[in-house]
Amino acid sequence: MILSPYPRPAGRQAGFTILEALIAAVLLVILSVITVQGMILHARSSKANITQSQFAEQARRLVDLISINALDATSLEVENGGAGNGSVLTIQKPSSANPAVLITNQFEYVDTDNNANTIANNMILHRTADAPGQTGKVIARLVSRLPGNTPVFQVVPGTDRPLVHTRLRIGDRFATAASPNTANYNADNAQTGRGYQSFVVDAHISQE
């Protein structure tokens, strides 16, 4: 028989006491909370970075596409579409294969739900036909006008060559009077967008 050099006190059973178990449980909860909070912060940061990159790419793609199509254009025309003031830009230029044939590229700001207080259904469409109100390829989403019902597209008068001023916001915006609670300013909803980032497109595009 092997005897322990440290005999267990009388009445003491092997294992943890209630106090030791409670301390271990509290420590486990604290560590779990810290871990979860870290994961949430990381997820938010990752989403913010991805969203910022997406909006930046949409803004760049929109300006580049309009600029490329404006090269050698014979006509830059702005009209009011379904979304109102200055919402349609139509560009026409001769075909390189047959100059007698005009190639049409049209860009339209669309507010699908006709609600100025939301941006979730707002977009810029591109189509290769003069057909306002029809379907097209989505170039940018979560688009909104600048304050004061600013035209998305506007012909600048008094210039040597046709010049179009393009102004819009791609991405988030602050809550409006319809949702004045400051808690909604960075909400991820139909009114404010994803709550992370936005880019203002303010570009002058001319016929070359």
N, C-alpha and C positions, 0 to 999 in steps of 0.2 A: 504494500500500500504506500502511495506517495502522498505525503501531507503538504498542503499549501503553506508557504512561509507567512502568508498574510491571511489569516483566517477571516471569513466573512463574519461581520458583527451579528450578534444574535438577533433574530427577527428580520434580517435584511435578505430579500430574495434577489436572485440574479435578474438583470434587465435594467430598463430605464425607469426612472421615477416619473410621475405625472408632470412635475416641473420641468424635467429635462425634455420630455416629449413636447411640451408646450413651447419651449424655447426653440427646439428644432423646427417645429411647425411654423413659428413666426419667421424664423430665418429663411425657410423655404418660400414662404409667401413673399417676403421682401425681394428675394432673388428673382422670383417669377415675375413680379411687377416690373422690376428693373429691366429684365430681359424683354418682356412684352413691349414696354415703352420704347426700348431701343429699336425693336423690329418695326414699330409703328412709325417712328421718326425716319428710319431708313426707307420704308415704303413711300412715305410722303415725299422725301427728297428725290427718290427715283422717279416718282410720278411727275414731280415738278420739272425735272430735267427732261424727261421724255416729252412732256407737253410743250415745254419751251422750244425744243428742237422741231416738233411738228408744226407749231405756229410759224416759226422762223422760215421753215421750208415752204410752207404755203404762201407766205408773203413774197418770198423770193421767186417762187414759181409763177405767181400771178403777174408780177411786174415784168419778169423776163418774157413770159408768153405774149403779153400785150406789146412789149417793145419789139420783139422779133416780128410779130405780125404787122406792126406799123411801118417796118422797113419797106420802102418802095410802094407804100400805100397811095392810092389815088383818092381815097375818101375815108375820112374819120367822122363819124356821125354819132351824136348822142341824142337819145330820146327818153321819154318817160315810159316806163314799163309798168307791170302790175304792182311793183313795190314802190312806185311813185317817182319823185323828182330825180332826174338824171340817173336812172338805174340800168340803162342799156347803152352799150358802146358797140357800134358796128364798124368794122374795118374791112375795106375792100382793096384789092390790089390785083394787077394782071397776072395771069398764070405764066410761069416761066416757059412752059411748053407751048402755050398758045396765048399770046398777049391780048387777043380779042376776047378771051374768057376771063371773067373776074372771079377771084377767089374771095369768099366771104368768111370772116371770123367774127363771131359775136360773143360778147361777154355781158352777162346779165346778173344783177344783184337781185336775189329772190328771197322774199320773206314768206315762207310757205304758209304759216298760220295767220298772216296779216295782223300780227300783234307786235307793236313796237316795243313792248316791255319784255319780250323774250328774244333770245338769240339762238336757242338750240336748233331751230329749224331754218336759220338763215344761212345762205351760201352764195357763192359765185359760180355760175354755170358758164361753160364754154361750148359753143356749137359752131358748125361750119355751114350755117344757113341763116338767112335773115328771117328769123321766126321767133320773135319775142313771146315769152309765155310757154314755149315748148320745152321739152326735155333737153338735157345736154350733159356734158361731162362735168362733174363737180371738181372745181379747182381749189376752192377754199371753203371751210366750214366755220361755224361760230363767228359769222361776220356781222358787223353792225355799222350803222352810219355814225359819223362824228356828230357831236352835239349840234343842235339847231337845225336839224333836218338837212344837213349838208349833202349836196349831190355826191353820189359815189363817183360819177363821171361828169366832167364839165368841160366844154370847149372854151379855151381861153381866147377872147377876141383881140384883134389888133396885132396879130403876129404874122411874120412873113410866111411861115408854114403852119399848117393845122397843128394845134397843140392841145392835148387833152390833159386835164388835171384830174388825177385819180386819188381819192381820199376815202379811207375806210379803216375800221379797226378789225383786226383778226385776233380772236381770242377773248379773254375775259373782260368784263366791265363791272363797275360798281353797281350795287343795287339802286333801283330808281324809286320814285315816290310810291310805286305800287308795292314795294317791299322795303320800307325805310329802316327796318331793324338792322343795326350795324353788325349783328351776328351773321347776317346773310351776305355781307360784303365779299367774303371769301368762300361762300358756299359752293358746292358742286351741284348746280341745278340749272334749269332751263333759262333762268333769268340772268344769272351772272356768268355762266360758263363753268369751267372746271375749277376756277378759284386759284389759279397759279400765275398765269402769264398772259400778256397780250402784246401785239405789235401794231403800231399805227402806220399804215401805208399812206405816204404823201409824196406822190411822184408826178412829174411832168413828162409826158410822153409825146414826142413829136413825130411827124411824118418826115422821113429822110428823103 
